[in-house]
């Protein structure tokens, strides 16, 4: 939906944060947004409202934006400012967040383009109304290292040290094989637990999405075996917290629950 070409010819352009139903504008209008040039405002779309901000067109050309994407600190600043506005809107009414840097040349172009998507927005808003997004992650326990299983080293004389120990090669291979089998067993058990956790949480949620497990930081021996997000009704939040605690106790697994979040993951599934 981002409108980037041709390059903006005017001095200003319209940045759109979100589309929502019946916002409490006192909680939104006047927020700083992504620029100091103008405050956040609203744009009526009939039964819908867009949360917008007037920004300098020169700050959002393709060249400038690509340079910003390569600057981690600057990108983080914009992402945080964008999310702060979306979160403020979502706290007071059902809200469909738009991607960062969704731009239109002027209010009329924004109103026309967004109105064409009214059916999609209304369907998404109906789906997520009075719901929030929650994340659940499950980790496999650290796998034993190969050197955790060792056979005692027999005492030998200097003469015997020059001769191969009978069966040493076979013992070494057996230890390696045993360690590998233990790692596979731990991983298989963790995957079964992850599937069981996902099934139970899905039974409580209105919708769910499985995400790619995150690679763990260097030195972290746990392995993430489930990274999922769930759309959960607001009145079921305590049930979700209780279920997560119960699953931890029942399975002994390392389970992390995070949220509630603005339901970014579910606004496109309509």
C-alpha positions, 0 to 999 in steps of 0.5 A, a space after each residue: 500500500 505504500 505509495 512511493 512512485 513517482 517521487 513526491 513533487 510537493 513539499 509535504 506528503 501524508 504518512 498513515 499509521 493505522 486505520 481504525 474504528 471510532 478512535 478516542 482522538 484525545 488519546 492520539 491527536 497531538 502525538 509526536 509521531 515520526 517527525 517534529 514538523 507536525 503532530 499526529 492527526 486523523 483523516 475521516 474515511 466514512 465509517 473508518 478513520 485513518 491516523 495520519 501525519 503530514 511529513 516532509 516529502 524530502 524525508 521519505 524519498 526512496 534514496 533517503 528511506 533506503 539510507 535510513 534502512 541501513 542505519 540501525 539506530 535511525 531505523 529503530 527510532 522510526 520503528 519505535 515512533 511508528 509503533 508508539 502511535 499504533 499502540 496508542 490507537 489500539 489501546 482505545 479502539 480496534 486498529 489495523 496497523 499499516 506498514 511503516 512508511 505507508 505514504 500518499 502524496 496528499 490527503 485526497 490520494 490517501 482517502 481514495 486509496 484507503 477507501 478502496 480497502 474499506 471492506 478488507 479493513 472492516 473484516 480485519 477490525 471485526 476479527 481482532 476487536 476485543 482481542 490481543 496478540 500473545 506470543 508463546 515460545 518453547 525451548 528444548 533443554 540443553 543437550 549433553 556434551 560429548 564429554 559428559 559421558 566418559 569411561 574411566 581411564 585405566 592405569 597403565 605402565 609406561 610400556 603399555 602406553 606405547 601399545 593401543 588399548 584393546 577396544 579403545 576405538 570401539 568404546 570411543 565410537 559407542 560413547 559418540 553414538 550414545 551421546 548422539 542418541 541422547 541428543 536426538 531423544 531430547 530433541 524429539 521429546 521437546 518437539 512433541 512437547 512443543 506440538 502439545 503446547 501449541 495444540 492446547 493454546 490453539 484450543 483457547 485462541 481465536 487464531 494462531 500462527 507458527 513462526 520460524 524459531 529464532 536462532 539463539 545467541 552465542 553461548 545459549 545452549 537452549 534450542 527454541 522448538 516453538 515460536 508461535 503467536 495467538 489471537 486471544 480474546 481479552 476476557 481469556 487473558 487470565 485463562 491463557 496465563 493459567 494454561 501456560 503455568 499448568 503446561 510448564 508444571 505438567 511438561 517441565 518444559 521451558 515455556 515463555 509467554 509474552 504480550 499482550 501486543 497489538 495484533 499485527 500478525 492477524 490483520 492481514 488474514 481476512 
